[in-house]
Amino acid sequence: MTRDEFTQARVARLATVTPDGRPHVVPVCFVLADDAIFTAVDAKPKSTRALRRLDNVRANPRASLIVDHYDDDWSQLWWVRVDGRARVVDDDRAIDLLVAKYPQYVERRPPGPIIAIDELVWSRWSA
């Protein structure tokens, strides 16, 4: 498992902490740049734009992002978890980076906001 494999992954799971201390995990599109990870509120259908993950980050900046690879050949299994400090930001450059990674965002540019995760601590495992 390499940093490139992590960076090229198409989806990750973002874990935040609710105000009452429970974990909250959602799949996200993401990009890694300048030792920070960015994920955006995008235009996919949602019941509300006031997303729990945004409220969670505002209340508690601890967050984790995990990317994994499953294969029926278990010698090919791997995962990478990145823990860090998250914050909600408006960042056009981060949106540009996400658009460059995900062709779907060319037609439906994410309106934001962005969750930025920095102070990254990397953990990894591979078979």
FENDAHU-V619222 format. One record per residue. RES is the residue in one letter. NEAR is the number of other C-alpha atoms within 12 Angstrom. Layout:
BEGIN
[[RES & NEAR] [RES & NEAR]]
END
This chain:
BEGIN
[[M & 23] [T & 19] [R & 20] [D & 14] [E & 18] [F & 28] [T & 28] [Q & 22] [A & 26] [R & 25] [V & 23] [A & 30] [R & 28] [L & 37] [A & 35] [T & 37] [V & 27] [T & 23] [P & 19] [D & 12] [G & 14] [R & 14] [P & 21] [H & 26] [V & 20] [V & 23] [P & 22] [V & 29] [C & 36] [F & 40] [V & 36] [L & 32] [A & 23] [D & 15] [D & 19] [A & 28] [I & 41] [F & 43] [T & 47] [A & 41] [V & 37] [D & 29] [A & 19] [K & 19] [P & 10] [K & 11] [S & 9] [T & 13] [R & 19] [A & 14] [L & 24] [R & 26] [R & 39] [L & 34] [D & 23] [N & 29] [V & 32] [R & 24] [A & 21] [N & 26] [P & 27] [R & 32] [A & 38] [S & 37] [L & 45] [I & 35] [V & 38] [D & 30] [H & 28] [Y & 14] [D & 13] [D & 8] [D & 10] [W & 11] [S & 13] [Q & 15] [L & 18] [W & 24] [W & 27] [V & 29] [R & 28] [V & 34] [D & 28] [G & 30] [R & 29] [A & 35] [R & 31] [V & 30] [V & 23] [D & 20] [D & 22] [D & 19] [R & 22] [A & 33] [I & 35] [D & 26] [L & 28] [L & 36] [V & 26] [A & 20] [K & 25] [Y & 26] [P & 16] [Q & 17] [Y & 24] [V & 18] [E & 14] [R & 18] [R & 25] [P & 34] [P & 25] [G & 30] [P & 28] [I & 35] [I & 43] [A & 41] [I & 36] [D & 27] [E & 20] [L & 25] [V & 21] [W & 23] [S & 22] [R & 23] [W & 19] [S & 19] [A & 15]]
END
